[in-house]
Amino acid sequence: MKTMTQNLISVVMPCYNRASLINKSIESVLNQTYRDLELIVVDDGSTDNSLQVLEAIHEKDNRVKVISQAHKGPYPARNRGLKEAKGEFVAFLDSDDTWDLSFLEKLHKALLDNPDAALAYCGWQNIGFNWRTNKPFIPPDYQARPDKIEVFLQGNRWPIHVALTRRKIIDEAGGFSERWLSCGDYDLWLRIAAFHKIALVPEVLAYYFYHGAQISKNRLRADLTILQIKRFFLKQHPEMLNQIGRRRVMELTYGVLFRPLLLKSRLPWRLSNAIELALERKIRKAMPPLYRLIRFGRFGNITRPLTYGPRHHFFGYYDKCPWNASASLLLAHEVNFNDRPPNPDDYATIGVVKLREGNRFEPLAKTNAWNWQQGSMLQWHSSEKEGTFLYNDKRQGRFVGVAHSVEKGEVGTYERPFYAVSPGGDYALSLNFSRLHTYRPGYGYAGIPDAWAQVKCPQDDGIYLVDLKTGTSRLIVSLHQLANYQPVDTMKDAFHWVNHIQIDTKGNRFAFFHFWGPWEDDSGRMRMYTAGLDGSGLNCLLDGQTISHYDWKDEHSILAWVGQSGTRGRFILCDSRGGPKQVVGEGLLMEDGHCSFSPDRKRILCDTYPDRHQLRTLYIFNPMTNKKTDLERFYSPKEISGEIRCDLHPRWSRDGKQICIDSAHTGQRQMYVIGLKGYIR
C-alpha cells in the first residue's frame, strides 16, 4: 500500500476533451480554504488541447500533477489517479463540476469529528437541468436510518463529487470496478456505505453542471447498469438475502428498475398504452404482488382495513385527524346504506374504532346532521384530543354542535353547528348548513329550510364565531358584506353562500370560499378569502379563478389547487399577506386532489379523482426534493359517484407515520390505514 501523508487531501480528476470547461473546476480546487491538498488530473487520451491546458496550469501551481494516458474511460482514469495519490483523504471531482470553496475544509472537519466514519458527504445543486431539478438539495442523514443498506440498494444517493473518503477505505474496497462503463461511483459507495459509518455535512457545497455530453445522460443504460451492480453486490454478499429478505431484495432490484421503465413514457405510445391496459385491467386483479412491484416498487400490501361490513363506515373530510392523542381510538361514522344521499330522517351512528382491541367499533352517539363528503364534521376537541370529540346534530328544529366524552357521554351542546375548530380549542367557526345543502348538495345537511332562502345576500347570515367556553356565537362575516366587497357584474341578482372554512396553524386567521350562483366548477364565480378570527382584516386572496382543495402550511402560507376556465390547474402556494405565489410540483402534480401537509409540514399528502380505469391514486409529494411517491391505487365504483361518491380524503396520523382513508373499492364504504414505514423518516 502506498505511503499516505497525514491530513493531506488528494483530489482526483479525470479529463477527456474538457479544455473549455476544466479551468473553472480546477480553480474551485486550488482556491479551497483547506490548503493541504494535491490535485491529480488524469488526461484520458483527450483529442482536443486539454493536455496543453493542464500542463500550463501545472507550471503555475505545483500542487497540480498531470498524468496522460491512452483513452480508457473515467473509472480506469480515476484508478490511475488513486495510484499516484499520497493523501490520507481522497475526493473526486469531474472536470466540468465545481465545489464551494469551503467544501474540503468542512468535510475534512466532519471526518475528524467522526473518526469511525469512512466518508463524509454533503448537499449539492444541479445546474443546467430543468428547473425542477435545479433546486439545492441536502440529503438525509443516511447513517441514522435503521435500513441504511436497503436505502443504498434502492439507488445512488449522491453524485461522485459530494464526498470525502478516507484513502484506506477506498484501498480496502479495491477502488473503482472497471467492469462498469457508467455508475461505477454507485458501485463504490454501495460497497463502502454497506459496511462503514458515514457522516453528513448538511450544507450545499457541491455543484453538478449539466451540458448534455456526460456519460450519465443515458438514463436507461444507467438503470440497467445499476441493476447489474446490485446483482453483483448481492452475489458477493449472499448474507444480505437473509438480512433483508428475498422479497425485499426483488423490490429493491427489479422493482426499482421496472417501475420507471414501464411507467415514465420511455416506450412508444402504442406499446406504453398496451402495457398500461394490461397492467391496470388484468395484472392488478390477477397478480396484485406483481402489480405493486411494477407500480410502486414493492411486493407488499401496505393497506389494511380498519372497519368491516355488513354496515358501512367512513370518517369524512381530509382536513381533520381521526386519531385521538394516544392513537388508541379512531373516530368513525357507521351507516346501513351506501347508495343514496341521506334523507332528513336518516341517522348515522358515531363511534370509535378501538385500535388496541382488534379494531372493535364502539358506538357512542347518533346524528341526524351528516353528509357523505364531510360526515357530521366529526373531530376531536382541540383542547381535549384524548377523549372528547365534537360533531353536529339536528335537534328541536335546528342544527347544533355537540361535545361528547368517550367516558362520560355528552358533555355539552352549542347553538350553532361546527365547521372548523381553532388549534387551542377556544373557538369554532360555523356557517348555514341549510343554505349550503341548497347550493352545494353533498356538503350541507337536509331537513331544515334555509331561513334566508329568499334573500340573495342576507346581512345577518354568513360565517359565525362560536365561543366554546361560553357557548355563545356571533356573526363575523356576512354574505351581504362579501357580495359588496369589490363586486363584479356576475354578483348582481345572484345568491351567495360560503364553504370550506379552515383555520391557520396558529389559530389567528381563517380561510374560506365565497360562491355566488349559478355556480359550476369552471365558472370562476368564487373567491378565496382570509380573515382574522373576529372577522377583521378581510382579504381576497384569489379571485376570478377556479379554486378547489387547500391546506394551511403555516400561519401565513396556503397551498391550493387553482385553475382558470380552459387552462390546466396547478397547486399554488399563496402568501396570505400578499406575497408572491409559487407553483408547487410543476409537471408532477397534474390533478386536483385533497391536499394536506404532514404534521412536520415537510410533505404533502394527496389523492386524485378516478382516472380512465376508475382508479384513484394516493401519493406523497416532497417539495424539498420535488419527488412524488405513489403509495397505492384504489378502484372507485361508477355507481358510487356524484353526491354519494367516496373520495379517499386522506388524513395524516398525529405522528405522521400512518394515513387513514375512506374507500369503496370493495363495493362497501370502509376505512383503511396505510403504514408509511419506508416512505416517511
Secondary structure, 3 states (H helix, E strand, C coil): CCCCEEEEEEEEEEECCCCCCHHHHHHHHHCCCCCCEEEEEEEECCCCCHHHHHHHHHHHCCCEEEEEECCCCHHHHHHHHHHHCCEEEEEECCCCCEECCCHHHHHHHHHHHCCCEEEEEEEEEEECCCHHHCCCECCCCHHHCCCHHHHHHHCCCCCHHHEEEEHHHHHHHCCCCCCCCCCHHHHHHHHHHCCCEEEEEEEEEEEEECCCCCHHHCHHHHHHHHHHHHHHHHHHCCHHHHHHCHHHHHHHHHHHHHHHHHHCCCCCHHHHHHHHHHHHHHHHHHCHHHHHHHHHCCCCCCEEECCCCCCEEECCCCCCCCECCCCCEEEEEEECCCCCCCCCCCCEEEEEEECCCCCEEEEEEEECCCECCCECCCEEECCEEEEEEEEEEEECCEEEEEEEECCCEEEEEECCCCCEECCCCCEEEECCHHHHHHHCCCCCCCCCCCCCCCCCCCCCCEEEEEECCCCCEEEEEEHHHHHCCCCCHHHCCCCEEEEEEEECCCCCEEEEEEEECCCCCCCCCEEEEEEECCCCCCEEEEECCEEEEEEECCCCEEEEEEECCCCCCEEEEEECCCCCCEEECCCCCCCCCCCEECCCCCCEEEECCCCCCCEEEEEEEECCCCEEEEEEEEECCCCCCHHHCCCCCCEECCCCCEEEEEECCCCCCEEEEEECCCCCC
